[in-house]
Amino acid sequence: MVAMGRFLQLALPAGVLATGILFSSTSTWAKPEYSRKTKKECSFCHPPDSWNLTDAGKYYREHHYSLEGYKGPAKK
């Protein structure tokens, strides 16, 4: 009985942590390979602290993961 209690003390927190990691790491589309391929920082396609896409990111996704032909917003 004592061994079962000790097991739960160790396994329960580990299980909760593993579950949290599993569900927090949803299938992400942003990949480090994209940054290496384009030689751009992540912030080029994603706003700060977000997985949303900027116009450049949407262009990249819609043009078969290529920035070829992308023209950024006009400079003022």
N, C-alpha and C positions, 0 to 999 in steps of 0.2 A: 504494500500500500504506500509506503514511503517512497519507493522507487517510482511509482506512478505519479506522485505529487511532484517529485523532482523533474521527471520527464516533462510534465505539463509546464513547469516553471521555465524550462528551456525551449520546448517545442512551440508553445503558444506564441511567445513574442517573435520567434523566428518565422513562424507561419504568417503572422500578421505582417511582418516586414516584407516577406517574400511576396505576399499577395499585393501589398501596396506598390512594390516595385513593378510587379507584373501589370497592374492596371494603370500605373502612371506612365509606363513606357508604351503608350499606344503606338500603333504603326505610324511612324513618322515618315514624312516624304522628304524632308530636308536631309541631305546626306553630305558628309564631309567630302565625298568624291566630287560632288557638284562644285564645291568651293575650289577644290584643287583643279578641276577641269576648266573652270571659267576664270580662275585666278582673281576672283572677287571675294570680298568678305561676306559673311552670312547676312550682314545688315544691308547688303545691296538688294537682296530679294525679300528680306523679312524686316518689318519694323522692330525697334528695340523691344525686348521682352515679349515677343509674340511669334506664333507660328503662322500668322496671317501672311499674305503675300503683298508685296508692293507691286506696282505696275511692271517692274522689271521681272519679278518672280512669276507673275501671271504670263508674261510674254515667254519666259523660259519654258514654263510648263506647256503652253499652247503651241510652241514651235519645236516640239520633240526634243526638249532639253538642250536647246541651243540659244545663245544670245545673238547669233549672226543676224545682222540687219536691225538690231534693236537700237532705237534712237531714244535716249532719255528725255526727260522733260526739258523744254526750252529754257535756257538760262535767261534770267531777267537782267 
